[in-house]
Amino acid sequence: MARFAFKLEPVLRLREREERERQRAVAVLERERLRLETFIRECQRASRAERGVLRDALAEGGRVDLWPVRMQAAAAGELTARAARAAVELAGVLKRIEAARALLVEATKRRRALELLKERRHEEWRRHEAKAEFLLVDEIGTRVAHSRDVQAEVEP
């Protein structure tokens, strides 16, 4: 029995590989986004904790040693600045994710178009094979009937 061969199979494999590469690129950027979001949340949490310590130190009343208070304020400020830098970096990553996703969508469309073409060609091939098989069976039946007719004419 004949086998279906799609002439554009190498191109389809190439487009599948391109799509996988685009998926990997999006995944790398998504991991970076998660890392930055986690870092920002941790900075915010630590900054709130530093402010709480500072508030408690100032609320105690009595004599306040300003050196630890300054250190706490500086630590909170540093955490806020680090979170702000990470937020700017996150904005850049989000733009790169958007661009990478657009490339992924385009690669998926290109692959899917070839897959649809392959499916159509396969269906055409199957119809052609079924028709050829039907014609072959019909030919065999015609020959058998003809040989019976010839045999019947010869035997009387």
C-alpha positions in Angstrom: 0.0 0.0 0.0 1.2 3.5 -0.8 2.3 5.9 1.9 1.4 9.5 2.1 4.4 11.8 1.7 4.0 15.5 2.4 6.5 17.4 0.2 6.7 20.3 2.6 7.4 18.1 5.7 10.9 19.7 6.2 9.4 23.1 6.2 6.8 22.0 8.7 9.5 20.6 11.0 11.4 23.9 10.7 8.3 25.9 11.6 7.6 23.6 14.6 11.2 24.1 15.8 10.8 27.9 15.4 7.6 27.8 17.4 9.3 25.8 20.2 12.2 28.3 20.2 9.7 31.2 20.5 7.9 29.3 23.4 11.3 28.9 25.2 12.0 32.7 24.7 8.6 33.5 26.3 9.2 31.1 29.1 12.6 32.6 29.9 11.1 36.1 30.0 8.2 34.9 32.2 10.7 33.4 34.7 12.4 36.8 34.7 9.1 38.5 35.3 8.3 36.2 38.2 11.7 36.7 39.7 11.4 40.5 39.6 7.8 40.4 40.9 8.9 38.2 43.8 11.9 40.5 44.5 9.6 43.6 44.5 7.2 41.9 46.9 10.1 41.0 49.2 11.4 44.5 49.1 8.0 45.9 49.9 7.6 43.4 52.8 11.0 44.2 54.2 10.4 47.9 53.8 7.1 47.6 55.7 9.0 45.7 58.4 11.7 48.4 58.6 9.1 51.1 58.9 7.4 49.1 61.7 10.7 48.8 63.6 11.3 52.6 63.1 7.8 53.4 64.2 8.2 51.2 67.3 11.5 52.9 68.1 10.0 56.4 67.9 6.9 55.4 69.7 8.7 54.1 72.8 9.1 57.6 74.1 11.9 58.7 76.4 15.4 59.2 75.1 15.7 58.2 71.4 19.1 57.3 70.0 19.0 58.8 66.5 21.8 56.6 65.0 19.7 53.4 64.9 16.7 55.5 63.7 18.8 56.9 60.8 20.1 53.4 60.0 16.5 52.0 59.9 15.4 54.9 57.7 18.3 54.4 55.4 17.6 50.7 55.2 14.0 51.4 54.3 15.0 54.0 51.7 17.5 51.5 50.1 14.8 48.8 49.9 12.4 51.3 48.3 15.0 52.3 45.8 15.9 48.7 45.0 12.2 48.0 44.5 11.8 51.0 42.2 14.8 49.9 40.1 13.3 46.4 39.9 9.9 47.9 38.8 11.6 49.8 36.0 13.4 46.5 35.0 10.0 44.7 35.2 8.4 47.2 32.8 11.2 46.5 30.3 10.7 42.7 30.7 6.9 43.1 30.2 7.5 44.9 26.9 9.9 42.2 25.8 7.3 39.5 26.9 4.7 41.3 24.7 7.0 41.3 21.7 8.0 37.7 22.3 4.4 36.6 22.5 3.6 38.4 19.3 6.5 36.5 17.6 5.1 33.3 19.1 1.6 33.9 17.8 3.1 34.5 14.3 5.2 31.4 14.5 2.1 29.4 15.6 0.1 30.8 12.7 2.8 29.8 10.2 3.0 26.3 11.6 -0.7 25.8 11.8 -1.1 27.0 8.1 1.3 24.3 7.0 -0.5 21.7 9.2 -3.8 22.6 7.6 -2.2 22.3 4.2 -0.8 18.9 5.1 -4.2 17.8 6.4 -5.9 18.9 3.1 -3.3 17.2 1.0 -3.6 14.0 3.1 -7.3 14.0 2.6 -6.9 14.5 -1.2 -4.4 11.6 -1.2 -6.8 9.4 0.7 -9.6 10.2 -1.7 -7.3 9.5 -4.7 -6.2 6.2 -3.1 -9.8 5.2 -2.4 -10.8 6.0 -6.0 -7.8 4.1 -7.4 -8.6 1.1 -5.2 -12.3 1.3 -6.4 -11.2 1.4 -10.0 -8.9 -1.5 -9.5 -11.6 -3.6 -7.8 -14.0 -2.6 -10.6 -11.4 -3.7 -13.3 -10.9 -7.0 -11.6 -14.6 -7.6 -11.4 -15.0 -6.6 -15.1 -12.3 -9.1 -16.1 -13.8 -11.9 -14.0 -17.2 -11.2 -15.6 -15.7 -11.0 -19.0 -13.8 -14.3 -18.5 -17.1 -16.0 -17.3 -18.9 -14.7 -20.4 -16.1 -16.0 -22.7 -16.1 -19.3 -20.9 -19.9 -19.6 -21.2 -19.7 -18.9 -25.0 -17.0 -21.6 -25.4 -18.7 -24.4 -23.4 -22.1 -24.8 -25.1 
